[in-house]
Amino acid sequence: MTANDNAMVPIVRVYGVPVSKMNMQDTVTYLTKAIESRRPHHVITANPIMIMAALQDPGYMRMMHAADLIVPDGNGLVWATKYVGQPVSERVPGIDLIHELMRTGEARRWKVYMLGTTRETIAAAAGKLARQYPLIDIVGFRDGFFGEEEDEAVVAQIRALEPDILLVGRSASTQEPWISKHKQGLAVPVIMGVGGSFDVFAGKLKRAPKLFQKLKLEWFYRLLQEPSRLGRMMVLPQFVMKVVRDKENVLKTVEKR
């Protein structure tokens, strides 16, 4: 996070990663002010898999430190902060944060651009959001399948439309680094990685039922829908074991390299 944002946002450092302790309402208020400021803000919806990636990859750690806001999306991350005695206010799921921003943005006629997934899925997701929030202006959308040689054109196209919010749903390895690299060029006040949220909006995947959410088993419900995620999900128990083993060191800052 930047120096200015650190002064505004209460955080807990999980292995050096600055995670916001704000609840959903305060997060929406913060991002509303970010849009009013017109200064680009990179918002990361973090989970244990991302924390582990940052510990293994110094470049990924630097990228997370450069972000303007990191919210606790994963239940495992919420558990970890409570386990070490510095609990966040509540879980701030990325998909719920999107809905809260859309509701807030209707009254302000915010403009939104959606980038990621396949052409069919992003079109369906954009249509769904447009119907659900008719006062939000979906100024554009495109799929996320493009290479570095197209980055400049994609960034220029988005910047020309001057959206207030840019939602990016690309692969786990490229989503946040791409946003971090092009944040200033995009010049969008709120740029947020949304993972698989577009698949849910489009109806390609179903959101976990309330019971699964209450039991903190959304990850398991998604695994049932996407068995191919099993390898990635194995990082979750590794994170839990690491936090239990490192309890006294979890809150110590990891040097950026």
C-alpha positions in Angstrom: 0.0 0.0 0.0 1.1 3.5 -0.5 2.1 5.8 2.3 -1.0 7.9 2.0 -3.3 4.8 2.1 -1.4 3.3 5.0 -2.4 6.4 7.0 -6.0 5.8 6.2 -6.4 2.0 6.3 -5.9 -0.1 9.5 -3.9 -3.2 8.5 -2.5 -6.4 9.8 0.7 -7.7 8.2 0.4 -11.4 7.4 3.9 -12.5 6.6 4.5 -8.9 5.6 1.5 -8.6 3.3 -0.6 -5.6 4.4 -4.2 -6.8 4.8 -7.0 -4.4 5.5 -8.9 -4.7 8.7 -11.8 -2.6 7.4 -15.3 -4.1 7.2 -17.3 -4.2 4.0 -19.0 -0.8 4.6 -15.8 1.0 5.4 -14.1 -0.6 2.4 -16.9 0.7 0.1 -16.6 4.1 1.7 -12.8 4.1 1.1 -13.2 3.1 -2.6 -15.9 5.7 -3.1 -13.4 8.3 -2.0 -10.8 6.7 -4.2 -13.1 7.2 -7.2 -13.7 10.8 -6.3 -10.0 11.3 -6.1 -9.5 10.0 -9.6 -6.1 8.5 -8.6 -5.5 4.9 -9.7 -6.0 2.3 -6.9 -5.1 -1.3 -7.3 -7.4 -3.5 -5.1 -6.4 -7.1 -4.4 -8.9 -9.6 -3.0 -6.5 -11.8 -1.2 -6.6 -15.4 -0.1 -4.0 -17.8 1.4 -2.9 -19.0 -2.1 -1.8 -15.5 -2.9 0.0 -15.1 0.5 1.9 -18.3 -0.2 2.7 -17.1 -3.7 4.1 -13.9 -2.3 6.3 -15.8 0.1 7.8 -17.9 -2.7 8.1 -15.2 -5.3 9.8 -11.9 -4.3 8.4 -10.2 -7.4 4.9 -11.1 -6.3 5.6 -9.9 -2.8 6.7 -6.5 -4.2 3.6 -6.3 -6.3 1.4 -6.9 -3.2 3.3 -4.2 -1.3 2.7 -1.8 -4.2 -1.1 -2.4 -4.1 -3.3 0.3 -2.6 -5.7 -2.0 -0.8 -5.7 -5.7 0.0 -8.9 -7.0 1.4 -9.3 -10.4 3.1 -11.3 -12.5 0.6 -10.4 -16.0 1.7 -11.7 -17.5 4.9 -8.3 -19.0 5.6 -6.8 -15.5 5.7 -9.5 -14.3 8.1 -8.8 -17.3 10.3 -5.1 -16.6 10.3 -5.5 -13.0 11.5 -7.7 -14.2 14.3 -5.4 -17.1 15.2 -2.4 -14.7 15.7 -4.5 -12.2 17.7 -4.9 -9.4 15.1 -8.3 -10.2 13.6 -9.7 -8.3 10.6 -13.2 -6.9 11.1 -14.8 -9.4 8.7 -14.3 -11.3 5.5 -14.7 -9.0 2.5 -15.4 -11.4 -0.4 -14.5 -9.9 -3.8 -17.8 -10.9 -5.4 -19.8 -9.3 -2.6 -17.6 -6.2 -2.8 -18.5 -5.9 -6.5 -22.2 -5.9 -5.8 -21.8 -3.3 -3.0 -19.8 -1.1 -5.4 -22.5 -1.5 -8.1 -25.3 -0.6 -5.6 -23.3 2.5 -4.4 -22.4 3.4 -8.0 -25.9 3.5 -9.3 -26.7 6.7 -7.5 -23.5 8.2 -8.8 -23.8 6.9 -12.4 -20.4 5.2 -12.2 -18.9 3.8 -15.4 -17.5 0.2 -15.4 -15.2 -1.7 -17.8 -14.9 -5.5 -17.6 -11.9 -7.4 -18.8 -11.2 -11.1 -18.7 -12.3 -14.7 -19.3 -13.7 -15.8 -22.7 -15.6 -13.5 -25.1 -18.9 -15.4 -24.5 -18.5 -15.4 -20.7 -17.6 -11.7 -20.4 -20.4 -10.7 -22.7 -22.9 -12.7 -20.6 -21.5 -11.3 -17.3 -21.7 -7.7 -18.6 -25.3 -8.3 -19.7 -26.2 -9.7 -16.3 -24.7 -6.8 -14.4 -26.3 -4.3 -16.8 -29.7 -5.8 -16.1 -29.2 -6.0 -12.4 -27.8 -2.5 -12.0 -29.4 -0.5 -14.9 -28.0 2.9 -13.7 -24.4 1.6 -13.9 -22.8 2.4 -17.3 -21.0 -0.6 -18.6 -18.8 1.3 -21.0 -17.1 -1.7 -22.4 -15.8 -5.3 -22.0 -13.4 -7.7 -23.7 -12.0 -11.1 -23.2 -8.7 -11.7 -21.3 -7.0 -13.7 -24.0 -4.3 -11.4 -25.3 -0.6 -11.3 -25.1 1.9 -8.6 -24.1 2.1 -7.3 -27.7 -1.5 -6.2 -27.3 -1.2 -4.7 -23.8 -0.6 -1.1 -25.1 -3.7 -1.2 -27.3 -5.9 -2.7 -24.6 -4.8 -0.1 -22.0 -5.3 2.7 -24.5 -8.8 1.5 -25.3 -9.8 1.3 -21.6 -8.2 4.6 -20.7 -10.1 6.4 -23.5 -13.4 5.3 -22.1 -12.6 6.8 -18.7 -14.3 4.2 -16.5 -14.5 4.7 -12.7 -14.0 1.0 -12.0 -12.1 -1.7 -14.0 -12.8 -5.3 -13.1 -10.1 -7.7 -14.3 -10.6 -11.5 -14.3 -7.6 -13.3 -15.8 -5.5 -16.3 -14.8 -4.1 -16.3 -11.3 -0.6 -15.9 -12.5 -1.3 -12.8 -14.7 -4.2 -11.0 -13.1 -2.6 -9.0 -10.3 0.8 -8.5 -12.0 -0.9 -7.1 -15.1 -2.9 -4.6 -13.1 0.2 -3.6 -11.1 2.2 -3.1 -14.3 -0.4 -1.0 -16.1 -2.1 0.8 -13.2 -0.8 4.2 -14.0 -1.3 3.8 -17.8 -4.9 2.8 -17.3 -5.6 5.8 -15.0 -8.8 4.1 -13.6 -9.6 5.1 -10.0 -10.5 1.6 -8.9 -8.9 -1.5 -10.6 -9.8 -4.8 -9.0 -8.9 -8.4 -9.7 -12.0 -10.5 -9.5 -10.8 -14.0 -10.1 -13.7 -16.3 -11.2 -16.5 -13.8 -10.4 -17.3 -13.3 -14.1 -18.1 -17.0 -14.4 -20.6 -16.6 -11.5 -22.2 -13.5 -13.0 -22.5 -15.2 -16.4 -24.1 -18.3 -14.8 -21.2 -20.6 -15.9 -20.6 -21.3 -12.2 -22.9 -21.2 -9.2 -22.1 -19.2 -6.0 -21.9 -21.5 -3.0 -25.2 -21.9 -1.2 -25.7 -19.9 2.1 -25.0 -23.1 4.1 -21.6 -23.6 2.5 -20.8 -19.9 3.0 -21.8 -20.1 6.7 -19.7 -23.2 7.2 -16.8 -21.5 5.4 -16.8 -24.1 2.7 -17.1 -22.0 -0.4 -13.7 -23.3 -1.5 -15.0 -26.9 -1.3 -18.2 -26.0 -3.3 -16.1 -24.5 -6.0 -13.8 -27.5 -6.1 -16.9 -29.7 -6.7 -17.7 -27.6 -9.7 -14.1 -27.3 -10.9 -12.1 -30.5 -9.9 -9.2 -29.2 -11.9 -8.5 -26.8 -9.1 -7.5 -29.6 -6.7 -3.7 -29.0 -7.1 -4.1 -25.3 -6.4 -6.4 -25.9 -3.4 -3.7 -28.1 -1.8 -2.0 -24.9 -0.9 -4.8 -24.1 1.7 -3.8 -26.8 4.2 -0.2 -25.9 3.7 -1.0 -22.3 4.7 -2.9 -23.5 7.8 0.0 -25.7 8.9 2.5 -22.9 8.3 0.5 -20.4 10.3 0.1 -22.8 13.2 3.9 -23.6 13.1 4.9 -20.0 12.7 2.4 -18.4 15.1 4.9 -16.1 16.8 6.3 -15.0 13.4 3.3 -14.5 11.2 3.0 -10.8 12.0 6.7 -10.1 11.4 7.4 -8.1 8.3 9.0 -10.1 5.4 11.7 -8.0 3.8 10.9 -7.0 0.2 13.6 -8.3 -2.1 
